[in-house]
Amino acid sequence: MQSKATTVDQYLAALPEERRAVLSAVRDVIRAHLDADYQEGMQYGMIGYFVPHSVFPAGYHTDPRQPLPFAALASQKSHMALYLMGVYGQPEQERWFRDAWAKTGKKLDMGKSCVRFKTLDQVALDVIAEVIRRTPASAYIAHYTSVIRPAPKAKAPTAAKKTAAKKTAAVKKTAAKKTAAKKRA
């Protein structure tokens, strides 16, 4: 569920007390271990942790107007979630995360980057702290740029029209030559 809140405080204030307490506790752990080059704010209707444009001007490749997402916290319809983009797409990091969580004895309910939970006692806060701490923004940016290929440059519309016009002219010229050759024959 995306929130229309424009600040983290507004987002938290709109939650039922029980969920506010859980997300606030997870948020405190994240903020205590977050590299200084990340920022917290609202992103995609959730509490987001991201690399701001002042650190990474290119922004998020699918929407360069957005800063590069790193993690997010959200209250969803049937659960709460922590999204860890720093784990997604990094097999070593994901393996470490899953192993560390398993060692706590807590059940991990995780998708590709989403850790789902309903209560605070389901969350391995020490593992969350460590995964956040071990991913400084510089390392995250380095990995991100190594796996994201620049989008192919699109042809300008006028160039595409010129190419189509040239092909049409070539087809007409070939047809005219064939017609002339038939008349001579």
Accessible surface in RSA format (square Angstrom, percent):
REM  Atomic radii and reference values for relative SASA: ProtOr
REM  Chains: A
REM  Algorithm: Lee & Richards
REM  Probe-radius: 1.40
REM  Slices: 20
REM RES _ NUM      All-atoms   Total-Side   Main-Chain    Non-polar    All polar
REM                ABS   REL    ABS   REL    ABS   REL    ABS   REL    ABS   REL
RES MET A   1   133.88  69.3 100.49  66.5  33.39  79.5  88.89  75.6  44.99  59.6
RES GLN A   2   135.74  75.9 106.35  77.7  29.38  70.0  35.88  76.4  99.86  75.7
RES SER A   3    35.28  29.8  17.20  23.0  18.08  41.6  18.59  39.6  16.68  23.4
RES LYS A   4   198.54  96.9 170.20 104.4  28.33  67.5 124.69 112.2  73.84  78.7
RES ALA A   5    22.42  20.6   4.17   6.4  18.25  41.5  11.79  16.6  10.62  28.1
RES THR A   6   105.50  75.0  82.21  83.3  23.30  55.5  74.49 100.1  31.01  46.9
RES THR A   7    64.28  45.7  60.17  61.0   4.11   9.8  61.88  83.1   2.40   3.6
RES VAL A   8    14.18   9.3  11.20  10.1   2.97   7.2  11.20   9.7   2.97   8.1
RES ASP A   9   104.60  73.3  98.00  97.5   6.60  15.6  32.71  77.0  71.89  71.7
RES GLN A  10    92.34  51.6  84.01  61.4   8.33  19.8  36.68  78.1  55.66  42.2
RES TYR A  11     6.62   3.1   5.73   3.3   0.89   2.3   4.87   3.7   1.75   2.2
RES LEU A  12    14.07   7.8  14.07  10.1   0.00   0.0  14.07   9.9   0.00   0.0
RES ALA A  13    69.94  64.3  48.54  74.9  21.40  48.7  52.62  74.1  17.33  45.9
RES ALA A  14    84.05  77.3  44.44  68.6  39.62  90.1  56.16  79.1  27.90  73.9
RES LEU A  15    20.11  11.2  16.12  11.5   3.99  10.0  16.59  11.7   3.51   9.4
RES PRO A  16    88.35  64.4  75.04  68.4  13.31  48.4  87.80  72.5   0.55   3.4
RES GLU A  17   112.71  64.7 105.76  80.0   6.96  16.6  65.44 126.6  47.28  38.6
RES GLU A  18   127.36  73.1 118.78  89.9   8.58  20.4  48.02  92.9  79.34  64.8
RES ARG A  19    49.89  20.9  49.89  25.4   0.00   0.0  11.69  16.0  38.19  23.1
RES ARG A  20    70.22  29.5  70.22  35.8   0.00   0.0  29.19  39.9  41.03  24.9
RES ALA A  21    53.37  49.1  40.50  62.5  12.87  29.3  48.09  67.7   5.28  14.0
RES VAL A  22    13.11   8.6  12.99  11.8   0.12   0.3  13.11  11.4   0.00   0.0
RES LEU A  23     0.00   0.0   0.00   0.0   0.00   0.0   0.00   0.0   0.00   0.0
RES SER A  24    32.31  27.3  32.26  43.0   0.06   0.1  24.91  53.0   7.40  10.4
RES ALA A  25    26.17  24.1  19.00  29.3   7.17  16.3  24.28  34.2   1.89   5.0
RES VAL A  26     0.08   0.1   0.08   0.1   0.00   0.0   0.08   0.1   0.00   0.0
RES ARG A  27    36.59  15.4  36.59  18.7   0.00   0.0   0.00   0.0  36.59  22.2
RES ASP A  28    88.71  62.1  81.89  81.5   6.82  16.1  28.60  67.3  60.11  59.9
RES VAL A  29    28.76  18.9  26.09  23.6   2.67   6.4  28.66  24.9   0.10   0.3
RES ILE A  30     0.00   0.0   0.00   0.0   0.00   0.0   0.00   0.0   0.00   0.0
RES ARG A  31   121.54  51.0 101.74  51.9  19.80  47.1  18.96  25.9 102.58  62.2
RES ALA A  32    78.87  72.5  37.05  57.2  41.82  95.1  48.92  68.9  29.95  79.3
RES HIS A  33    70.05  38.3  58.51  40.7  11.54  29.5  38.25  39.4  31.79  37.0
RES LEU A  34    33.19  18.5  12.69   9.1  20.50  51.5  12.87   9.0  20.32  54.7
RES ASP A  35    47.88  33.5  36.38  36.2  11.51  27.2  14.15  33.3  33.74  33.6
RES ALA A  36   103.72  95.4  66.42 102.5  37.30  84.8  78.12 110.0  25.60  67.8
RES ASP A  37    65.34  45.8  62.38  62.1   2.95   7.0   3.97   9.4  61.36  61.2
RES TYR A  38    10.63   5.0   0.00   0.0  10.63  27.7   0.00   0.0  10.63  13.1
RES GLN A  39    91.45  51.1  86.32  63.1   5.12  12.2  25.83  55.0  65.62  49.8
RES GLU A  40    46.40  26.6  16.27  12.3  30.13  71.7   9.96  19.3  36.43  29.7
RES GLY A  41    16.18  19.9   0.00   N/A  16.18  19.9  16.18  44.4   0.00   0.0
RES MET A  42    42.32  21.9  12.31   8.1  30.01  71.5  12.62  10.7  29.70  39.4
RES GLN A  43    11.62   6.5   5.52   4.0   6.09  14.5   8.20  17.5   3.42   2.6
RES TYR A  44    84.88  39.6  69.41  39.5  15.48  40.3  75.54  56.8   9.35  11.5
RES GLY A  45    13.92  17.2   0.00   N/A  13.92  17.2   5.45  15.0   8.47  19.0
RES MET A  46    34.22  17.7  34.22  22.7   0.00   0.0  32.62  27.7   1.61   2.1
RES ILE A  47     0.00   0.0   0.00   0.0   0.00   0.0   0.00   0.0   0.00   0.0
RES GLY A  48     1.06   1.3   0.00   N/A   1.06   1.3   1.06   2.9   0.00   0.0
RES TYR A  49     0.00   0.0   0.00   0.0   0.00   0.0   0.00   0.0   0.00   0.0
RES PHE A  50    20.71  10.4  20.71  12.8   0.00   0.0  20.71  12.6   0.00   0.0
RES VAL A  51     0.00   0.0   0.00   0.0   0.00   0.0   0.00   0.0   0.00   0.0
RES PRO A  52    12.30   9.0  11.62  10.6   0.68   2.5  12.30  10.2   0.00   0.0
RES HIS A  53    65.32  35.7  59.36  41.3   5.96  15.2  40.74  42.0  24.58  28.6
RES SER A  54   101.23  85.5  57.04  76.1  44.19 101.8  58.87 125.4  42.36  59.3
RES VAL A  55    57.06  37.5  32.16  29.1  24.91  60.0  36.72  31.9  20.34  55.2
RES PHE A  56    23.62  11.8  23.56  14.6   0.06   0.2  23.62  14.3   0.00   0.0
RES PRO A  57   105.02  76.5  88.52  80.7  16.50  60.0  89.06  73.5  15.97  99.2
RES ALA A  58    65.79  60.5  44.97  69.4  20.82  47.4  57.88  81.5   7.90  20.9
RES GLY A  59     1.73   2.1   0.00   N/A   1.73   2.1   0.00   0.0   1.73   3.9
RES TYR A  60    57.87  27.0  57.87  32.9   0.00   0.0  18.40  13.8  39.47  48.7
RES HIS A  61    89.35  48.8  62.64  43.5  26.71  68.3  53.21  54.8  36.14  42.1
RES THR A  62    92.17  65.6  56.28  57.1  35.89  85.5  55.97  75.2  36.20  54.7
RES ASP A  63    31.22  21.9  29.27  29.1   1.95   4.6  14.22  33.5  17.00  17.0
RES PRO A  64    81.60  59.5  76.02  69.3   5.58  20.3  76.44  63.1   5.17  32.1
RES ARG A  65   198.95  83.5 175.11  89.3  23.84  56.8  87.63 119.8 111.32  67.5
RES GLN A  66    51.93  29.0  51.78  37.8   0.14   0.3   0.29   0.6  51.63  39.2
RES PRO A  67    23.27  17.0  23.27  21.2   0.00   0.0  23.27  19.2   0.00   0.0
RES LEU A  68     0.82   0.5   0.82   0.6   0.00   0.0   0.82   0.6   0.00   0.0
RES PRO A  69    12.19   8.9  11.63  10.6   0.56   2.1  11.63   9.6   0.56   3.5
RES PHE A  70     3.97   2.0   3.76   2.3   0.21   0.5   3.76   2.3   0.21   0.6
RES ALA A  71     0.51   0.5   0.00   0.0   0.51   1.2   0.00   0.0   0.51   1.4
RES ALA A  72     5.02   4.6   5.02   7.7   0.00   0.0   5.02   7.1   0.00   0.0
RES LEU A  73     0.00   0.0   0.00   0.0   0.00   0.0   0.00   0.0   0.00   0.0
RES ALA A  74     0.00   0.0   0.00   0.0   0.00   0.0   0.00   0.0   0.00   0.0
RES SER A  75     6.50   5.5   4.19   5.6   2.31   5.3   1.06   2.3   5.44   7.6
RES GLN A  76    28.15  15.7  27.42  20.0   0.73   1.7  10.89  23.2  17.26  13.1
RES LYS A  77   175.89  85.8 153.32  94.1  22.57  53.7  98.45  88.6  77.44  82.5
RES SER A  78    72.70  61.4  60.65  80.9  12.05  27.8  43.57  92.8  29.14  40.8
RES HIS A  79    36.25  19.8  36.25  25.2   0.00   0.0  28.86  29.7   7.39   8.6
RES MET A  80     2.79   1.4   2.79   1.8   0.00   0.0   2.79   2.4   0.00   0.0
RES ALA A  81     0.00   0.0   0.00   0.0   0.00   0.0   0.00   0.0   0.00   0.0
RES LEU A  82     0.92   0.5   0.92   0.7   0.00   0.0   0.92   0.6   0.00   0.0
RES TYR A  83    43.86  20.5  43.86  25.0   0.00   0.0  30.74  23.1  13.12  16.2
RES LEU A  84     3.34   1.9   3.31   2.4   0.03   0.1   3.34   2.3   0.00   0.0
RES MET A  85    51.65  26.7  46.84  31.0   4.81  11.5  37.75  32.1  13.91  18.4
RES GLY A  86     3.27   4.0   0.00   N/A   3.27   4.0   2.97   8.1   0.31   0.7
RES VAL A  87     0.53   0.4   0.53   0.5   0.00   0.0   0.53   0.5   0.00   0.0
RES TYR A  88   110.16  51.4 104.07  59.2   6.10  15.9  67.03  50.4  43.14  53.2
RES GLY A  89    48.64  60.0   0.00   N/A  48.64  60.0  33.13  90.9  15.51  34.7
RES GLN A  90    34.14  19.1  31.85  23.3   2.29   5.5   6.89  14.7  27.25  20.7
RES PRO A  91    91.18  66.5  85.44  77.9   5.74  20.9  89.97  74.3   1.21   7.5
RES GLU A  92   139.46  80.1 132.84 100.5   6.62  15.8  46.02  89.0  93.44  76.3
RES GLN A  93    19.31  10.8  16.19  11.8   3.12   7.4   7.24  15.4  12.06   9.1
RES GLU A  94    50.52  29.0  50.52  38.2   0.00   0.0   6.54  12.6  43.98  35.9
RES ARG A  95   136.56  57.3 131.87  67.2   4.69  11.2  61.35  83.8  75.21  45.6
RES TRP A  96    66.02  26.5  59.68  28.9   6.34  14.9  45.36  24.2  20.67  33.5
RES PHE A  97     0.00   0.0   0.00   0.0   0.00   0.0   0.00   0.0   0.00   0.0
RES ARG A  98    90.10  37.8  86.13  43.9   3.98   9.5  39.87  54.5  50.24  30.4
RES ASP A  99    76.29  53.4  73.61  73.3   2.68   6.3  16.84  39.6  59.45  59.3
RES ALA A 100    17.39  16.0  12.22  18.9   5.17  11.8  14.76  20.8   2.63   7.0
RES TRP A 101     3.02   1.2   3.02   1.5   0.00   0.0   3.02   1.6   0.00   0.0
RES ALA A 102    70.92  65.2  49.14  75.8  21.79  49.6  56.03  78.9  14.89  39.5
RES LYS A 103   179.01  87.3 140.25  86.1  38.76  92.3  95.18  85.7  83.83  89.3
RES THR A 104    49.85  35.5  15.39  15.6  34.47  82.1  24.80  33.3  25.05  37.9
RES GLY A 105    70.26  86.6   0.00   N/A  70.26  86.6  37.21 102.1  33.04  74.0
RES LYS A 106    71.58  34.9  59.78  36.7  11.79  28.1  39.10  35.2  32.47  34.6
RES LYS A 107   180.34  88.0 155.48  95.4  24.87  59.2 110.56  99.5  69.79  74.3
RES LEU A 108    39.78  22.2  15.25  10.9  24.53  61.7  15.30  10.7  24.48  65.9
RES ASP A 109    62.11  43.5  57.24  57.0   4.87  11.5  18.03  42.4  44.08  44.0
RES MET A 110    22.50  11.7   0.00   0.0  22.50  53.6   0.00   0.0  22.50  29.8
RES GLY A 111    25.98  32.0   0.00   N/A  25.98  32.0  25.50  70.0   0.48   1.1
RES LYS A 112   152.47  74.4 139.12  85.4  13.35  31.8  94.76  85.3  57.70  61.5
RES SER A 113    19.53  16.5  17.81  23.8   1.73   4.0   2.75   5.9  16.78  23.5
RES CYS A 114    17.12  13.0  17.12  19.1   0.00   0.0  12.31  31.2   4.81   5.2
RES VAL A 115     1.57   1.0   1.57   1.4   0.00   0.0   1.57   1.4   0.00   0.0
RES ARG A 116    75.44  31.7  68.12  34.7   7.33  17.4  18.67  25.5  56.77  34.4
RES PHE A 117     6.97   3.5   2.57   1.6   4.40  11.5   6.97   4.2   0.00   0.0
RES LYS A 118   123.98  60.5 116.29  71.3   7.70  18.3  65.84  59.3  58.14  61.9
RES THR A 119    56.25  40.0  55.40  56.2   0.85   2.0  54.42  73.1   1.84   2.8
RES LEU A 120    61.31  34.1  56.87  40.7   4.44  11.2  56.87  39.9   4.44  11.9
RES ASP A 121   107.40  75.2  90.96  90.5  16.44  38.9  45.85 107.9  61.56  61.4
RES GLN A 122    80.39  45.0  74.28  54.3   6.11  14.5  29.75  63.3  50.64  38.4
RES VAL A 123     4.61   3.0   0.68   0.6   3.93   9.5   0.68   0.6   3.93  10.7
RES ALA A 124     1.01   0.9   0.00   0.0   1.01   2.3   1.01   1.4   0.00   0.0
RES LEU A 125    54.44  30.3  50.54  36.2   3.90   9.8  50.74  35.6   3.70  10.0
RES ASP A 126    99.20  69.5  84.61  84.2  14.59  34.5  48.35 113.8  50.86  50.7
RES VAL A 127     7.42   4.9   5.83   5.3   1.59   3.8   7.42   6.4   0.00   0.0
RES ILE A 128     0.36   0.2   0.36   0.3   0.00   0.0   0.36   0.3   0.00   0.0
RES ALA A 129    12.94  11.9  12.94  20.0   0.00   0.0  12.94  18.2   0.00   0.0
RES GLU A 130    53.84  30.9  52.20  39.5   1.64   3.9  23.36  45.2  30.48  24.9
RES VAL A 131     3.87   2.5   3.05   2.8   0.82   2.0   3.05   2.6   0.82   2.2
RES ILE A 132     1.01   0.6   0.45   0.3   0.56   1.4   0.45   0.3   0.56   1.5
RES ARG A 133   132.55  55.7 119.86  61.1  12.69  30.2  51.46  70.3  81.09  49.1
RES ARG A 134    89.80  37.7  67.34  34.3  22.46  53.5  14.05  19.2  75.75  45.9
RES THR A 135     7.63   5.4   7.06   7.2   0.57   1.4   6.74   9.0   0.89   1.3
RES PRO A 136    48.62  35.4  48.40  44.1   0.21   0.8  48.62  40.1   0.00   0.0
RES ALA A 137     0.19   0.2   0.19   0.3   0.00   0.0   0.19   0.3   0.00   0.0
RES SER A 138    79.40  67.1  67.65  90.3  11.75  27.1  50.96 108.5  28.43  39.8
RES ALA A 139    50.91  46.8  38.59  59.6  12.32  28.0  46.34  65.3   4.58  12.1
RES TYR A 140    12.31   5.7  11.44   6.5   0.87   2.3   5.34   4.0   6.97   8.6
RES ILE A 141    29.11  16.6  29.11  21.7   0.00   0.0  29.11  21.0   0.00   0.0
RES ALA A 142    60.55  55.7  49.26  76.0  11.29  25.7  55.88  78.7   4.67  12.4
RES HIS A 143    51.40  28.1  45.59  31.7   5.81  14.9  33.49  34.5  17.91  20.8
RES TYR A 144    21.76  10.2  20.79  11.8   0.96   2.5  21.76  16.3   0.00   0.0
RES THR A 145    70.23  49.9  51.55  52.3  18.68  44.5  39.67  53.3  30.56  46.2
RES SER A 146    87.63  74.1  45.48  60.7  42.16  97.1  48.11 102.4  39.52  55.4
RES VAL A 147    79.38  52.2  58.57  53.0  20.81  50.1  64.01  55.6  15.36  41.7
RES ILE A 148    52.25  29.7  40.45  30.1  11.80  28.4  41.61  30.0  10.64  28.9
RES ARG A 149   204.36  85.8 186.55  95.1  17.81  42.4  70.94  97.0 133.42  80.9
RES PRO A 150   122.68  89.4  99.90  91.1  22.78  82.8 111.24  91.8  11.44  71.1
RES ALA A 151    86.09  79.2  61.41  94.8  24.68  56.1  66.29  93.4  19.80  52.5
RES PRO A 152   125.80  91.7 101.91  92.9  23.89  86.8 113.05  93.3  12.75  79.2
RES LYS A 153   201.34  98.2 167.62 102.8  33.72  80.3 116.44 104.8  84.90  90.4
RES ALA A 154    97.53  89.7  62.69  96.7  34.85  79.3  71.33 100.4  26.21  69.4
RES LYS A 155   148.85  72.6 123.49  75.8  25.36  60.4  89.22  80.3  59.64  63.5
RES ALA A 156    54.17  49.8  44.41  68.5   9.76  22.2  49.53  69.7   4.64  12.3
RES PRO A 157    98.55  71.8  91.58  83.5   6.96  25.3  98.20  81.1   0.34   2.1
RES THR A 158    89.20  63.4  88.14  89.4   1.06   2.5  69.06  92.8  20.14  30.4
RES ALA A 159    41.22  37.9  37.19  57.4   4.03   9.2  40.48  57.0   0.75   2.0
RES ALA A 160    48.14  44.3  41.01  63.3   7.12  16.2  43.50  61.3   4.64  12.3
RES LYS A 161   149.16  72.8 141.40  86.8   7.76  18.5  90.45  81.4  58.71  62.5
RES LYS A 162   135.72  66.2 131.86  80.9   3.86   9.2  79.46  71.5  56.27  59.9
RES THR A 163    52.72  37.5  51.76  52.5   0.96   2.3  34.54  46.4  18.19  27.5
RES ALA A 164    56.34  51.8  50.95  78.6   5.39  12.3  55.16  77.7   1.18   3.1
RES ALA A 165    61.28  56.3  49.60  76.5  11.68  26.6  57.11  80.4   4.17  11.1
RES LYS A 166   152.83  74.6 144.76  88.8   8.07  19.2  91.72  82.6  61.11  65.1
RES LYS A 167   137.38  67.0 133.26  81.8   4.12   9.8  83.65  75.3  53.73  57.2
RES THR A 168    70.69  50.3  66.08  67.0   4.61  11.0  44.91  60.3  25.78  39.0
RES ALA A 169    58.24  53.5  50.58  78.1   7.65  17.4  54.86  77.3   3.38   8.9
RES ALA A 170    55.15  50.7  48.26  74.5   6.89  15.7  54.18  76.3   0.97   2.6
RES VAL A 171   103.77  68.3  99.50  90.1   4.27  10.3 102.77  89.3   1.00   2.7
RES LYS A 172   140.01  68.3 133.54  81.9   6.47  15.4  83.73  75.4  56.28  59.9
RES LYS A 173   132.78  64.8 126.43  77.6   6.36  15.1  75.54  68.0  57.25  61.0
RES THR A 174    69.01  49.1  68.03  69.0   0.97   2.3  43.95  59.0  25.06  37.9
RES ALA A 175    52.15  47.9  46.68  72.0   5.46  12.4  50.93  71.7   1.21   3.2
RES ALA A 176    62.18  57.2  50.09  77.3  12.09  27.5  57.89  81.5   4.29  11.4
RES LYS A 177   131.78  64.3 126.76  77.8   5.02  11.9  78.73  70.9  53.05  56.5
RES LYS A 178   132.15  64.5 127.92  78.5   4.23  10.1  77.90  70.1  54.25  57.8
RES THR A 179    69.07  49.1  67.29  68.2   1.78   4.2  45.14  60.6  23.93  36.2
RES ALA A 180    41.67  38.3  37.08  57.2   4.60  10.5  40.66  57.3   1.01   2.7
RES ALA A 181    50.51  46.4  44.32  68.4   6.20  14.1  46.19  65.0   4.33  11.5
RES LYS A 182   163.21  79.6 145.41  89.2  17.81  42.4  92.04  82.8  71.17  75.8
RES LYS A 183   167.15  81.5 133.02  81.6  34.13  81.3  88.34  79.5  78.82  84.0
RES ARG A 184   192.19  80.7 154.70  78.9  37.50  89.3  81.54 111.4 110.66  67.1
RES ALA A 185   116.72 107.3  50.53  78.0  66.19 150.6  82.59 116.3  34.13  90.4
END  Absolute sums over single chains surface
CHAIN  1 A    11571.8       9620.4       1951.3       6994.5       4577.3
END  Absolute sums over all chains
TOTAL         11571.8       9620.4       1951.3       6994.5       4577.3
